[in-house]
């Protein structure tokens, strides 16, 4: 990512991360890896938890100096529409 301009990375399944100028201290290569829902192993029983969408891993681990926008499309599998909210730590 170029630290002087807005830059973004997008996968074939439309997972996207957008970085504003100055979000990274130095030019950095950001990688996005998707883990398919069928490959996710949970410690909870599948009657309680079953992944409905892919899990996304961004690397390298880093701290951003400005907020970044991460977009993860969620499948609509019923008439009930849910919301997903991510809070940066």
Z-matrix of the N, CA and C atoms (Angstrom, degrees):
N
C 1 1.429
C 2 1.523 1 109.23
N 3 1.282 2 115.15 1 136.29
C 4 1.465 3 121.47 2 176.95
C 5 1.524 4 107.95 3 -84.00
N 6 1.313 5 117.38 4 124.64
C 7 1.467 6 121.38 5 -175.24
C 8 1.519 7 113.33 6 -74.32
N 9 1.330 8 118.66 7 -9.28
C 10 1.466 9 120.50 8 -174.32
C 11 1.530 10 113.84 9 -99.63
N 12 1.329 11 118.43 10 -9.37
C 13 1.467 12 121.84 11 -178.81
C 14 1.527 13 109.53 12 -135.12
N 15 1.347 14 115.71 13 161.26
C 16 1.463 15 118.84 14 172.29
C 17 1.513 16 107.72 15 -67.09
N 18 1.327 17 116.37 16 130.02
C 19 1.452 18 121.06 17 -176.78
C 20 1.519 19 107.63 18 -136.34
N 21 1.326 20 117.34 19 156.93
C 22 1.457 21 119.36 20 179.53
C 23 1.514 22 110.60 21 -148.51
N 24 1.328 23 114.01 22 163.37
C 25 1.453 24 121.96 23 175.96
C 26 1.524 25 106.03 24 -131.48
N 27 1.351 26 117.03 25 138.94
C 28 1.455 27 121.44 26 -177.02
C 29 1.521 28 109.20 27 -139.99
N 30 1.340 29 116.10 28 137.58
C 31 1.457 30 120.61 29 179.42
C 32 1.521 31 110.45 30 -92.32
N 33 1.320 32 116.09 31 173.48
C 34 1.463 33 121.03 32 178.22
C 35 1.528 34 112.19 33 -64.36
N 36 1.346 35 116.95 34 -23.62
C 37 1.469 36 120.66 35 179.77
C 38 1.525 37 111.95 36 -99.67
N 39 1.324 38 116.24 37 19.32
C 40 1.466 39 124.12 38 173.27
C 41 1.524 40 115.75 39 70.39
N 42 1.320 41 118.38 40 21.73
C 43 1.463 42 120.58 41 167.46
C 44 1.519 43 105.22 42 -75.84
N 45 1.340 44 116.55 43 130.43
C 46 1.456 45 119.24 44 -173.81
C 47 1.524 46 111.10 45 -137.94
N 48 1.301 47 115.79 46 143.86
C 49 1.464 48 122.39 47 172.41
C 50 1.520 49 107.41 48 -128.09
N 51 1.325 50 115.76 49 130.23
C 52 1.460 51 121.40 50 -179.02
C 53 1.522 52 108.88 51 -119.11
N 54 1.319 53 115.99 52 130.13
C 55 1.458 54 122.88 53 -174.26
C 56 1.526 55 109.96 54 -116.64
N 57 1.335 56 118.16 55 118.89
C 58 1.461 57 119.53 56 177.98
C 59 1.526 58 110.31 57 -74.12
N 60 1.332 59 117.50 58 162.99
C 61 1.468 60 119.91 59 176.77
C 62 1.530 61 110.46 60 -55.52
N 63 1.319 62 116.17 61 133.84
C 64 1.453 63 121.19 62 177.98
C 65 1.521 64 115.15 63 85.47
N 66 1.342 65 118.47 64 1.80
C 67 1.472 66 120.58 65 179.78
C 68 1.527 67 111.44 66 -69.07
N 69 1.318 68 116.10 67 -27.03
C 70 1.463 69 121.90 68 177.84
C 71 1.519 70 108.86 69 -115.96
N 72 1.322 71 115.95 70 140.89
C 73 1.466 72 120.40 71 -178.76
C 74 1.528 73 111.68 72 -68.68
N 75 1.337 74 117.01 73 -33.36
C 76 1.465 75 121.58 74 179.77
C 77 1.523 76 109.02 75 -136.61
N 78 1.328 77 117.31 76 160.98
C 79 1.459 78 120.48 77 174.54
C 80 1.523 79 108.25 78 -57.61
N 81 1.334 80 116.20 79 129.93
C 82 1.460 81 121.49 80 -172.86
C 83 1.518 82 110.10 81 -139.39
N 84 1.322 83 117.00 82 139.50
C 85 1.463 84 121.19 83 172.94
C 86 1.524 85 106.80 84 -84.50
N 87 1.333 86 117.16 85 120.92
C 88 1.456 87 122.60 86 178.30
C 89 1.524 88 107.99 87 -103.41
N 90 1.322 89 116.48 88 130.14
C 91 1.466 90 121.67 89 179.16
C 92 1.522 91 109.06 90 -111.92
N 93 1.332 92 115.79 91 143.61
C 94 1.458 93 122.49 92 176.85
C 95 1.519 94 107.56 93 -123.75
N 96 1.332 95 116.07 94 124.21
C 97 1.465 96 121.05 95 177.41
C 98 1.522 97 108.20 96 -121.34
N 99 1.311 98 116.46 97 132.64
C 100 1.459 99 120.84 98 178.02
C 101 1.525 100 109.76 99 -104.32
N 102 1.326 101 114.59 100 135.17
C 103 1.455 102 121.40 101 175.33
C 104 1.524 103 105.43 102 -108.27
N 105 1.319 104 117.41 103 120.37
C 106 1.464 105 121.12 104 -176.94
C 107 1.528 106 110.49 105 -62.59
N 108 1.330 107 115.74 106 147.82
C 109 1.464 108 121.48 107 -179.59
C 110 1.527 109 110.90 108 -54.86
N 111 1.329 110 117.34 109 -35.81
C 112 1.464 111 121.22 110 -178.80
C 113 1.532 112 112.49 111 -69.66
N 114 1.341 113 117.81 112 -16.16
C 115 1.466 114 121.95 113 -178.86
C 116 1.527 115 112.99 114 -97.74
N 117 1.340 116 117.29 115 -4.37
C 118 1.463 117 120.61 116 -177.58
C 119 1.519 118 109.51 117 -80.12
N 120 1.317 119 115.91 118 128.13
C 121 1.458 120 121.78 119 178.15
C 122 1.521 121 107.56 120 -108.43
N 123 1.322 122 116.14 121 126.76
C 124 1.458 123 121.30 122 -179.31
C 125 1.521 124 109.99 123 -114.42
N 126 1.330 125 116.68 124 148.42
C 127 1.458 126 120.98 125 175.32
C 128 1.526 127 111.00 126 -78.07
N 129 1.342 128 116.48 127 -13.69
C 130 1.460 129 120.34 128 177.48
C 131 1.524 130 109.29 129 -87.49
N 132 1.326 131 117.20 130 149.72
C 133 1.473 132 119.60 131 177.07
C 134 1.524 133 110.80 132 -61.53
N 135 1.324 134 116.70 133 147.96
C 136 1.464 135 120.87 134 -178.63
C 137 1.515 136 112.20 135 -65.34
N 138 1.341 137 118.12 136 -15.97
C 139 1.462 138 120.04 137 175.09
C 140 1.527 139 110.68 138 -71.18
N 141 1.340 140 116.76 139 -22.06
C 142 1.461 141 121.74 140 179.57
C 143 1.522 142 110.99 141 -99.89
N 144 1.323 143 116.80 142 -42.69
C 145 1.461 144 120.85 143 -176.27
C 146 1.517 145 110.03 144 -131.70
N 147 1.314 146 114.99 145 127.92
C 148 1.462 147 120.64 146 172.45
C 149 1.523 148 106.60 147 -142.33
N 150 1.313 149 116.58 148 122.76
C 151 1.464 150 121.18 149 -178.69
C 152 1.521 151 109.40 150 -62.77
N 153 1.321 152 115.55 151 132.84
C 154 1.461 153 121.62 152 179.33
C 155 1.526 154 111.96 153 -105.00
N 156 1.320 155 116.55 154 -12.90
C 157 1.463 156 120.72 155 -178.54
C 158 1.520 157 108.50 156 -143.82
N 159 1.296 158 115.34 157 165.97
C 160 1.464 159 120.35 158 178.03
C 161 1.520 160 110.90 159 -65.78
N 162 1.307 161 115.34 160 152.46
C 163 1.455 162 121.82 161 172.15
C 164 1.520 163 106.95 162 -98.24
N 165 1.304 164 115.99 163 144.49
C 166 1.458 165 120.63 164 -175.18
C 167 1.521 166 109.46 165 -118.08
N 168 1.322 167 115.49 166 135.19
C 169 1.461 168 121.16 167 176.63
C 170 1.526 169 108.32 168 -118.77
N 171 1.325 170 114.95 169 124.91
C 172 1.457 171 120.81 170 176.04
C 173 1.516 172 108.63 171 -104.20
N 174 1.321 173 117.44 172 140.34
C 175 1.461 174 120.05 173 176.54
C 176 1.532 175 108.06 174 -145.37
N 177 1.311 176 116.98 175 157.21
C 178 1.457 177 128.16 176 1.85
C 179 1.534 178 110.67 177 -77.43
N 180 1.315 179 115.49 178 163.57
C 181 1.464 180 120.43 179 175.24
C 182 1.521 181 107.55 180 -64.84
N 183 1.314 182 116.65 181 130.42
C 184 1.458 183 119.87 182 -176.12
C 185 1.517 184 110.37 183 -153.69
N 186 1.301 185 116.39 184 165.11
C 187 1.461 186 122.88 185 174.23
C 188 1.516 187 107.27 186 -110.24
N 189 1.328 188 115.94 187 130.32
C 190 1.454 189 120.92 188 -179.89
C 191 1.522 190 109.63 189 -93.92
N 192 1.325 191 116.36 190 143.56
C 193 1.463 192 120.56 191 179.72
C 194 1.523 193 111.86 192 -89.01
N 195 1.341 194 116.62 193 -11.10
C 196 1.463 195 123.23 194 175.47
C 197 1.525 196 107.43 195 -139.37
N 198 1.333 197 117.72 196 154.78
C 199 1.472 198 119.54 197 179.20
C 200 1.532 199 112.04 198 -61.43
N 201 1.321 200 115.74 199 140.01
C 202 1.460 201 121.92 200 173.66
C 203 1.525 202 107.91 201 -110.31
N 204 1.309 203 116.21 202 157.30
C 205 1.461 204 120.94 203 178.62
C 206 1.519 205 108.65 204 -107.70
N 207 1.335 206 116.11 205 125.22
C 208 1.458 207 121.78 206 177.45
C 209 1.519 208 107.67 207 -116.85
N 210 1.325 209 116.34 208 126.15
C 211 1.454 210 122.10 209 -179.86
C 212 1.519 211 108.83 210 -115.72
N 213 1.346 212 115.57 211 122.64
C 214 1.462 213 121.33 212 178.84
C 215 1.530 214 106.97 213 -125.96
N 216 1.336 215 118.12 214 108.92
C 217 1.464 216 119.71 215 179.33
C 218 1.529 217 110.38 216 -66.48
N 219 1.318 218 115.76 217 135.73
C 220 1.462 219 121.06 218 177.07
C 221 1.521 220 108.78 219 -110.05
N 222 1.343 221 117.04 220 139.54
C 223 1.461 222 119.08 221 -179.86
C 224 1.528 223 110.60 222 -73.39
N 225 1.314 224 115.95 223 143.40
C 226 1.461 225 121.14 224 173.89
C 227 1.521 226 106.97 225 -97.43
N 228 1.331 227 116.27 226 109.70
C 229 1.462 228 119.96 227 -174.92
C 230 1.523 229 112.61 228 -110.11
N 231 1.329 230 117.84 229 -0.43
C 232 1.456 231 120.26 230 178.27
C 233 1.519 232 108.70 231 -152.56
N 234 1.318 233 115.51 232 179.86
C 235 1.463 234 119.53 233 178.58
C 236 1.518 235 111.35 234 -75.85
N 237 1.323 236 117.74 235 -14.12
C 238 1.456 237 121.59 236 177.62
C 239 1.519 238 108.99 237 -84.74
N 240 1.298 239 116.98 238 123.07
C 241 1.456 240 120.90 239 -179.07
C 242 1.520 241 108.21 240 -99.93
N 243 1.315 242 116.16 241 124.35
C 244 1.458 243 120.70 242 179.19
C 245 1.513 244 111.00 243 -101.65
N 246 1.299 245 114.69 244 167.91
C 247 1.460 246 120.03 245 177.99
C 248 1.516 247 108.43 246 -124.10
N 249 1.300 248 114.17 247 146.47
C 250 1.462 249 120.96 248 177.48
C 251 1.515 250 107.64 249 -122.69
N 252 1.324 251 116.33 250 128.03
C 253 1.453 252 120.22 251 179.84
C 254 1.521 253 109.10 252 -123.36
N 255 1.318 254 116.23 253 130.23
C 256 1.461 255 121.30 254 178.41
C 257 1.522 256 108.53 255 -112.50
N 258 1.320 257 116.28 256 130.27
C 259 1.453 258 120.79 257 178.44
C 260 1.521 259 107.97 258 -114.36
N 261 1.341 260 117.83 259 120.50
C 262 1.464 261 119.28 260 179.78
C 263 1.518 262 110.80 261 -66.93
N 264 1.311 263 115.56 262 146.29
C 265 1.467 264 119.12 263 178.70
C 266 1.506 265 110.65 264 -103.86
